[in-house]
């Protein structure tokens, strides 16, 4: 592949100026949108910017992330311009016990936006349907608790939220143009592999950030209440983990097995175990033990 960002026409570069013009406006959540050619981690960069006083609504995207991290510190990498890799700086004025909903809210926003952008319109000219047209979902994206995006049993995207003093930095890694021979593991997938012709990532990023802003504004305006904001219902509707027999590998060691029964008011997964009864877990690596 050429070193030029235009060397692969299936992977055009993101344009910072165009994204700013589309997203940064008076009264909007988004205060600044930056795109860098390469960085170690957009989350780490935004965490540093937060400590220096960067405002809520700062977005950092990169074309190549060399030290990206997934949940539980797992490394995550992809070829240049093959995915959307970006982080958001947030300072939500909600009770501390409700901050766990930020990554889950991000999962809902990403899933809803991507499903909409990959919907086929019978009345339109194909993908990128117009509002009001009848739509059939082309890529059936679901959430695995807490915030992996799946197509079937293959991972399309991951989300990582981190507290930074009084702020939250949320990173998203979404496989867009990744090809089958570029997959880091066979359990991954991309929008291209799933048949969605989204070679230009900019409309997708704009859609995700606008969808996120809608959910975030409603959620924070209601004090972070997942019920009255509709967030808990929306998450549960998309969550394929619910109803599954699961194994949860807990961060401090130990394993919990049982049925994933619910997501509680704090965003924790409620597991009903024959040995331990009903238990809510706020973190852990979830393995689905049977197909949904």
N, C-alpha and C positions, 0 to 999 in steps of 0.2 A: 504494500500500500504506500502511496506517496505521502511525504511528510506534510504536504499542503492539506488544509482542512477541506479543500475541494477535490482532493485526489480520489475520493470515493463518493460518487454522485448519490449513492443510496444512503449516505450518512452526511448530509449537509451540516455545517456548523450552526451553533446558536449565535444570534446577534444581540449583544447586550443592549444596544441603543433601541432596537425595535421592541425588545421585551420591556424596557423601562417605559417607553411611550405607551405601551398597551396596559401596563399594570400600575405604574406609579402615578397617582393623581390625587388631588385634594380630597381628604376625607377617607381615602382607601386605607386598608390595612398595610399594604405594601409600600414601604418608604424608600427602599433601594433594592435594585436587582443587579447583581454583578455576575459576570461569566469570566472564568479564568481558563486558560488552555490546559493547565495541569496543576494538581496539588496533591498533597498526601491525603488529607481528609477534610472535606467541607465542614463536617461537624467540629473538628478541632480548630479550624480557622475561624468559624463563627463563635466558638466558645472564647477564643482569644479576643475577638472583636467585641463580644459582650462585656468582657471584663474592662475593656477600654471605653465603654459607654455607648456602644452602637445601639440604635433604637430598635424597638420592636418593629417587626415587619421587614427586617433586612433579610434578603435571600441571596445565597451564594450557590452558583452552579459551576460545574467543571466539565470539561470535555474528556478528561482522563484523571482518574483517582488512583493513586498508587499505593495508598495505605488505608483504604477503606475498611471499616469494621462493621460486622453484622452483630446480631444479638450474641451475648456471651463471649464477645471479643473475637469472633471468628473473622478471618480475613475475607475481603470481598474485592474483586477486581474484574474489569471488563475492558475490551479494546476501545481505543478512542472513538467517541461519538456513536457508540453502539447502544447507549442507554441514556436515561435521564438520571443524573447524579447531582442532587442539590440538597441544601439544608436551609431551614427557616429559623429565625430568631424570634422568640415569643416571650412576652411578659404577661401572662394571663392573671387578671385580678379575680381569682377564685380561691375558695378554701383549699388548703394544702392537701386535704384528703381526696380532692377531686382532680388533682394534677395528673394522676395516672390515666385519665381519659384522653390526654393530649395525643399520645401515639395512636390510640384507638380511633380518635376522631380523624387523624391523618389517614389511617387505613380506609375509613369510610369515604373520605373525600377523594382519595386516589382511585379507589374502586369505582365509585359512581362516575367520576370524570372519564376514566378510561373506558368503562362500559358504554358511556354515551358517545365517546369519540370513535368507538369501534362498532357502532350500531349501523346496520344496513337499513336504508330508507327505501321502501317500495315507491314512494312518491318522488324521491329525490334521484340524484344521479349516482348513487352508490354510497360510499362511506362519507362521513361528515354530514349527517342528515340535518336538515333544517328543522327548527323548532316547530312543533305541530304536526310534523310528518309521522306516519306510523313507523315504528321502529322495531326491529327484531335484533336481539343481542347477538353479535357475531362472536365475541370473545366472552365467555361466561366466567367472570372473575369472582372469586370468593375469598373470604378472609379466614385464615387459620389463626386462632388466638395465640398471641395477642395481636399481631399486626403483620403477618406474612400474607402476601397476595398470591393466590393459587389459581391455576387453570387445571382442573382435574386434580391430580396429585402432584403436579409439577409447579415449582416456585417461579413466579413471574417478577416479584418485587419484595423488598424487605424495607423495614422502617426501624430507625433507631432513635429513641428519645433520651436525652441526657439533661440533668439539672446542672445549671451553671449559676451558682449563687441564687439570685432571685429570678432567673430566666430559665427558659427551656429551649434547648436546641434540638430540632427534629430533622433527621436526615432521611432521605428517600433514595433508594437505588432501584430503578425500574428498567428491566431489560426490554429494549425497543427493537433494535435491528440486529441483535445477536443471532448469529447463524448456528446451525446445529453443530458444526465442527468446532465452534468457539465456546461451547458451553463448558463452564468450569466443572460441572458435575452433571450426570445424566438426569438428575431429578429437577433440573432447572429448565426454563423455557423462556420464550420472548414473544412479543407481539408479532414479529415477522414469522416466527415458526408457527404461531397459531393462526396465520393467514390474514392479519390486519396490515394493510399496506400503509403504514405510518412512517415513511422515511424521514419526513420533516418533524422533528421533535418539538419545535417551537409552539405550534398550536396545542399540542398535548400538554406542555408545561403551563401555558396560559390557562387552559381549561382546569388543570389540577389546582393551580393557585387561586383561581376564582371560586372553584367549588369549596376549597378549604376556607377561604374567607367567609363564605356564606355560613358554613357550619360553625366556624369559630366565633363569628359575631353573635350568632344566636345563643351559643353555649355560654359565652362569657357574659352576655347581657342577662342571662338567667342564673348567674352565680355559679356556673359550672354544673348545673343540675342536668344529669343525663336523661331524666325522665321527661320533664317539661320541654326540653329542647328537642326531643325526639331522637337524640343520639343513641340511646341504649336500644331502642326499638330498631333503628336502622342498622346498628352494628349486629344485633342478633339475627336480623333477616339475612345478612350477608355471611354470617359466621358458620362455616362448615364443620367446625369443631363440635358444636353443640349436638348432642345426640350420639356422639361417638364414644366408644370405649377407648380410653387414652392411658398413656403412661406419661407422667410428668417427672422429669429429672430436675430436682430442686437445686437452686444455686449453691446452697450450703452442704450439698450431699444428701443422699437419700432419694427414694423414689415413691411416688404416689400413683396407684392404679385405681381406676374406677370409671364411672360414666360421667362425661362432661354434661352437666345438667343446666347450667345457667351462667350468665355474666352478671355480677352483682352491681350495686350502686357505685362501688369504687372501681369498677372495671376489672375486678378479679374473676378468674375462672372458678366456678363452683363445681367441685368434683365429688361425686357420691361413691365412696369406697366401702366395700363389705367389711373391711377391717377397721377403718378409721371413721366411718360415717361421713357426714357432709363436711367438706373442708374447702375454704376459699384460698386460692393461691394467687399471689400478685406477680410472681415471676417464676420462670422455669421453661425448660425445653420440652415441648409437647410432642409426643409421637402418637399419631392415630393408629390404633391397633386393628381397625377394620375399615373397609371403605365406607364412605357415606352413602 
